[in-house]
Amino acid sequence: MKSLIIRSLILGCLLGTTILGKKTSPSPANTKGGKPNIVVVLCDDLGYGDLECYGHPHIKTPHLNKLSQGGIRFTDFYSTAPVCSPSRVGLLTGRSPNRAGVYDWIPPGRAVHMRASEVTIAKLLKEAGYATCMSGKWHCNGKFNSQQQPQPDDAGFDHWFGTQNNANPSHENPRNFVRNGKPVGNLKGFSCQLVMDEALNWLKGQQKKAPKQPFFMYVAFHEPHEPVASPRKLVKSYSDVSRNENEAQYFANVANIDAAVGKLMAALKTMKVDENTLVVFTSDNGPETLLRYGPRSGRSYGTPKPLRGMKLWTTDAGFRVAGIMHWPAKIQPGQIIRHPISALDFLPTFCKLAETKPPVDLVLDGADFLPALENKPIDREKPLVWVYYNALNKRRVAMRDGEWKVLAKLSIGKHTNVDARNEAQIKNAKLSDFQIFNVTKDIGERKDLAQSNPDKLAELEQRLKTHYKELVNGSHVWGKTK
């Protein structure tokens, strides 16, 4: 009987139906235990279709299945950019990363960075009495662990353990981690497990020191970004269902993420803080293209299905990602929610949960997502807009507005940054060749309705032009940068 129930729950997750009935949820202010703890688990290049509960036919993710069955699986969850650095900056600030001047991924040594003036989730929660920890991939600056640019502690994290970008030489036995400004040296193990262990060790010490203090943990895995490396036992378990060793390595990489999430949930329960902890699981962008940059991407077997495109695209596969939330004290279990939600929504929502507010003059692009936890639409003052000047597809501007997705071309070439040299060109660029899709009916963005629905096209075209202009004019422009 028990196995039948479990199979039914997993089937419901796959088919998009709610299995469990409703129950009354307390309001955040009356939730048992006071202000909730918050944990954000962020993957790197995880495909929309890479998890078992999002339909992958081979990868087993029992812990994430359980997480979604005990909470919410979002079908329309969006990251803030289709590539890593801007996506992370947008998540932490609640603003389009363009406003912070982070337009593309940041190579080591570059002058581009998330400036100290940016207001982050960690800063605001710390001011509201939270203990804060960051563990994993940072990638919000080019000069990592240098006084020349702000570091994770400048962004509000009490404790941090991370890398500038990837775990090197791979996920296995990395040697480029830094803890609170001090290089750690050679480590033994796999990155996602090391990152989770660090966060949990910090939390154990924090609970011992101040058990009643709420906490915010930002756990940013390097997986399944290249260079991929996975435990041999897990790799072997996928040998019969993969086309080759490299694909088995990728499948095992995602499974190793799942194991790390299982470790998190077990630890929260052991520490008796799971009931009033909001756990959010998501990804920074969509999956990498196999062999896009040679042998170093030879294990990029992530799947965007059923979406169109990949990482670096402004079609939905670039930034429509897995989104799971779990919070026993507040969230009804077994829900599958189709209301669009974005990582931009984290900052305003977390502030509300922490009973604080962002500065009144701070321009935010996200909204309070709490209504979505009860399957109600989010009250958005503005649509979700992405402007990625270096996109691989032809239309580099995108908007999600309700059930509609809009794509548009720009009258300029590709750019990786906006500075004094190209500012005028970018600000004077025109939008053209609009496409519109009803993505609630056409998740793969296959049928452009621009010609068949001219009234809706005119409405959405004007709406995108208005918000595009506001975003471009409100984006940070650097001096001449290298």
Rosetta blueprint (number, residue, H / E / L):
1 M L
2 K H
3 S H
4 L H
5 I H
6 I H
7 R H
8 S H
9 L H
10 I H
11 L H
12 G H
13 C H
14 L H
15 L H
16 G L
17 T L
18 T L
19 I L
20 L L
21 G L
22 K L
23 K L
24 T L
25 S L
26 P L
27 S L
28 P H
29 A H
30 N H
31 T L
32 K L
33 G L
34 G L
35 K L
36 P L
37 N E
38 I E
39 V E
40 V E
41 V E
42 L E
43 C E
44 D L
45 D L
46 L L
47 G L
48 Y L
49 G L
50 D L
51 L L
52 E H
53 C H
54 Y H
55 G L
56 H L
57 P L
58 H L
59 I L
60 K L
61 T L
62 P H
63 H H
64 L H
65 N H
66 K H
67 L H
68 S H
69 Q H
70 G L
71 G L
72 I E
73 R E
74 F E
75 T E
76 D E
77 F E
78 Y E
79 S L
80 T L
81 A L
82 P L
83 V L
84 C H
85 S H
86 P H
87 S H
88 R H
89 V H
90 G H
91 L H
92 L H
93 T H
94 G L
95 R L
96 S L
97 P H
98 N H
99 R H
100 A H
101 G L
102 V L
103 Y L
104 D L
105 W L
106 I L
107 P L
108 P L
109 G L
110 R L
111 A L
112 V L
113 H E
114 M L
115 R L
116 A L
117 S L
118 E L
119 V L
120 T L
121 I H
122 A H
123 K H
124 L H
125 L H
126 K H
127 E H
128 A L
129 G L
130 Y L
131 A E
132 T E
133 C E
134 M E
135 S E
136 G E
137 K E
138 W L
139 H L
140 C L
141 N E
142 G L
143 K L
144 F L
145 N L
146 S L
147 Q L
148 Q L
149 Q L
150 P L
151 Q L
152 P H
153 D H
154 D H
155 A H
156 G L
157 F L
158 D L
159 H E
160 W E
161 F E
162 G E
163 T E
164 Q L
165 N L
166 N L
167 A L
168 N L
169 P L
170 S L
171 H L
172 E E
173 N L
174 P L
175 R L
176 N L
177 F L
178 V E
179 R E
180 N L
181 G L
182 K E
183 P E
184 V L
185 G L
186 N L
187 L L
188 K L
189 G L
190 F E
191 S H
192 C H
193 Q H
194 L H
195 V H
196 M H
197 D H
198 E H
199 A H
200 L H
201 N H
202 W H
203 L H
204 K H
205 G H
206 Q H
207 Q H
208 K H
209 K H
210 A L
211 P L
212 K L
213 Q L
214 P L
215 F E
216 F E
217 M E
218 Y E
219 V E
220 A E
221 F L
222 H L
223 E L
224 P L
225 H L
226 E L
227 P L
228 V L
229 A L
230 S L
231 P L
232 R H
233 K H
234 L H
235 V H
236 K H
237 S H
238 Y L
239 S L
240 D L
241 V L
242 S L
243 R L
244 N L
245 E H
246 N H
247 E H
248 A H
249 Q H
250 Y H
251 F H
252 A H
253 N H
254 V H
255 A H
256 N H
257 I H
258 D H
259 A H
260 A H
261 V H
262 G H
263 K H
264 L H
265 M H
266 A H
267 A H
268 L H
269 K H
270 T H
271 M L
272 K L
273 V L
274 D L
275 E L
276 N L
277 T E
278 L E
279 V E
280 V E
281 F E
282 T E
283 S E
284 D L
285 N L
286 G L
287 P L
288 E L
289 T L
290 L L
291 L L
292 R L
293 Y L
294 G H
295 P H
296 R H
297 S H
298 G L
299 R L
300 S L
301 Y L
302 G L
303 T L
304 P L
305 K L
306 P L
307 L L
308 R L
309 G L
310 M L
311 K L
312 L L
313 W L
314 T L
315 T L
316 D H
317 A H
318 G H
319 F L
320 R E
321 V E
322 A E
323 G E
324 I E
325 M E
326 H E
327 W L
328 P L
329 A L
330 K L
331 I L
332 Q L
333 P L
334 G L
335 Q E
336 I E
337 I E
338 R L
339 H L
340 P L
341 I E
342 S E
343 A H
344 L H
345 D H
346 F H
347 L H
348 P H
349 T H
350 F H
351 C H
352 K H
353 L H
354 A L
355 E L
356 T L
357 K L
358 P L
359 P L
360 V L
361 D L
362 L L
363 V L
364 L L
365 D L
366 G L
367 A L
368 D L
369 F L
370 L H
371 P H
372 A H
373 L H
374 E H
375 N L
376 K L
377 P L
378 I L
379 D L
380 R L
381 E L
382 K L
383 P L
384 L E
385 V E
386 W E
387 V E
388 Y L
389 Y L
390 N L
391 A L
392 L L
393 N L
394 K L
395 R L
396 R L
397 V E
398 A E
399 M E
400 R E
401 D E
402 G L
403 E L
404 W E
405 K E
406 V E
407 L E
408 A E
409 K E
410 L E
411 S L
412 I L
413 G L
414 K L
415 H L
416 T L
417 N L
418 V L
419 D E
420 A L
421 R L
422 N L
423 E H
424 A H
425 Q H
426 I H
427 K H
428 N L
429 A L
430 K L
431 L E
432 S E
433 D E
434 F E
435 Q E
436 I E
437 F E
438 N E
439 V L
440 T L
441 K L
442 D L
443 I L
444 G L
445 E L
446 R L
447 K L
448 D L
449 L L
450 A L
451 Q L
452 S L
453 N L
454 P H
455 D H
456 K H
457 L H
458 A H
459 E H
460 L H
461 E H
462 Q H
463 R H
464 L H
465 K H
466 T H
467 H H
468 Y H
469 K H
470 E H
471 L H
472 V H
473 N H
474 G L
475 S L
476 H L
477 V L
478 W E
479 G L
480 K L
481 T L
482 K L
